[in-house]
Amino acid sequence: MPPETAYRRLTERFAKIATIRECSGLLGWDAAVMMPPGGGATRGDQLAVLAGLAHEMLIAPATGDDFLLVVHCCDDMCSAI
């Protein structure tokens, strides 16, 4: 597989992780500013699910595989200079 494909997959994966974290931030802001009483447990569950999703995407074997492929390619390019 070309390193460009691995790099594209990594950037797409990290963009999704960033979006999940942005959603978590918005939920956290809402909890601090506007959430009605009694909503803390449900909001905690929502934040936990989003954190778990982001973590799973980050530690997925495919993430490591793509990262190693891109780094290996960069190492090869640098040593050729």
N, C-alpha and C positions, 0 to 999 in steps of 0.2 A: 504494500500500500504506500502511496506517495506521502511524504511528510506533510505536504500541503493539506491533504485530506485529514490527517490526524490533527493538524493545527486548527483547521476549520471546525472540527468536532469539539476540540477543547474550547475554542472561543464561544461556540454555541452553548456548550454545557455551562461555562462560567457566566454567560449572560443569563441563563435560566436561574442559576444559583443567586445571582445578584437580584433578579426580580423577586425571587422568594424572600430574600432578606429585606428588600424594600417593602414587601407586603407585611412582613413581621414588624418592621419599624412603624408602619402606619397603624397596625393593630395595637402596638405598644403605646403610640401617641394617643390613640382613641381611648385606651384603657385609662391613661393618666388624665385625660381632659374631659371626655364625654360619656364614658361608659356608665350605664345605670347601676345602681346598687344590686348586688347579687350576681353580677355577670362575670366575676373574677375567675371562677372555676372553669367556666366554658371558654373564656378568653385564654386561660392558661393551657387548656387542651389544644386550642387552635394554634397557639404559638409553638407548643411542643411538636405538633404534627409538621408544621412548616420547618422547624429546626431539624427534625428527623429527615424530611425530604431533602433538604439542602445537604445535610451530612452524608446521606446515602449517595447522592450524586457525586459528592466530592471524593468519597473513598471507594467508589465503584472501580472494579478492576479495569474497565475500559478507560477510565480517566488516567490511571497509572500507565497503562500500555501506551496510550496516545502521548502522554507526557514524555515517556522514555524514548519513543520514536522521534519526537521533535528534538529533544535534547541531544540524542545520538547524532542526528543529522546536523545539528548546529556544531557539535564537536568536530565532526568530519569536515565541515566547511571551514572552520577556524584553523584546523591543522593543515589544510591545503593552502592556506595563505602564506 
